[in-house]
Amino acid sequence: MDLEKQAPREVPPRRQDPEGCLAVVIRVPVRIVVLVLVVPVRMVWDALVVGGRFLHRTVLRPLGRPLGRALAWVGRALFVWPWVGLWRYVVVPLGVALAWVGNVLVVVPSVWCYRHLLTPLGHALAWLARGVGAGFAWVYARVLTPAGHALLWVLRSVGFLLAGLGIGLYRGLAWLARYLVVVPAVWTYEWVLAPVGRAIAWLVGVVAGGIGLGLYWITRVLVVLPALALWRWVLVPVGRVLAVVAREVGDALGHAWRVAGHISLAVGRFLGTLFRWIFVEPVRWVYRTVLTPVGHVVRDTVLRPAAEVARAVGRTARQALATARESARQARADFRRMLFGEPRQPEAVARREPVPEKARTLDGRTRREVSPPTRG
């Protein structure tokens, strides 16, 4: 097992494409112009971000939950509760009423009609259909089947006769068609039409080839070569120049945005430091050196004695209220005793519970009867 540390691999240097003089000439002016245009935008953006964060911490986050609850309550009051009330107090009773009316006016009469009219009529029609079917079956078995067999035998005999005549006629017509139509047509095709067609095809091919070659050279000279020259000597150089300009503008935007971020951070820190030294530090000094001692003095000389006095007054008031409640309770009890007399005391009832027996030892005597062993 190899425990030796492996030497770190050297990262090959990043290959940089050679830059032309056009890129170097375009880069510096473009970066200067873009930096001048981007710095105000970046500072405004950073200011908006800081203001948004402050607004979110101080306003939106504290008010978000109550505002959300209020909006939810308003949404329920405007959209949910009306539909719930409409469904519960209008649609459901109306549906129940319509179901009852439909049951009374449609279902019950339909069931009665099916049960007392259609079912007996259907049974009668089924019995009649079974009788008619039995009659047709007897006619088919006793009359139509023998007649069909006889007709089939006659047709088969006639068919055999006509088939023999048709085969002879077909062979004669086939022989006549072969020697009167097919053989002359094949000879005409092989020795007349095929050579003429090949000559016409060769002539058309030569003419079409010449026309196509002429059209090819005309198109090449009038369209392809000018388009190729335009692409090679105009569009490609212009495209390369535009690509260099676009790349430099993009790099300049990225570089200017980063530089503007550093500048905005420095300006923000300067303004924060200035605000702290102009406003925060004096307020902190006043709070520490003036307001805090004054507050301690007010707390020790005014608030604490006032709190002690308030607590003493509260205790005295609570004791007075407790004494008044006890006096009122005693007065009510005396008045009730004067009107109705002393309340009856509950009589003592003998409790009928089993008396537990004394514990016994192995020899049948109680523990108290067992004498302690004597020594010596």
Secondary structure as UniProt FT lines:
FT   HELIX           21..55
FT   HELIX           56..60
FT   HELIX           61..75
FT   HELIX           76..80
FT   HELIX           81..86
FT   HELIX           87..91
FT   HELIX           92..102
FT   HELIX           103..107
FT   HELIX           108..113
FT   HELIX           114..118
FT   HELIX           119..139
FT   HELIX           140..144
FT   HELIX           145..177
FT   HELIX           178..182
FT   HELIX           183..188
FT   HELIX           189..193
FT   HELIX           194..219
FT   HELIX           220..224
FT   HELIX           225..230
FT   HELIX           231..235
FT   HELIX           236..275
FT   HELIX           276..280
FT   HELIX           281..286
FT   HELIX           287..291
FT   HELIX           292..298
FT   HELIX           299..303
FT   HELIX           304..340
FT   TURN            362..363
FT   TURN            367..369
//
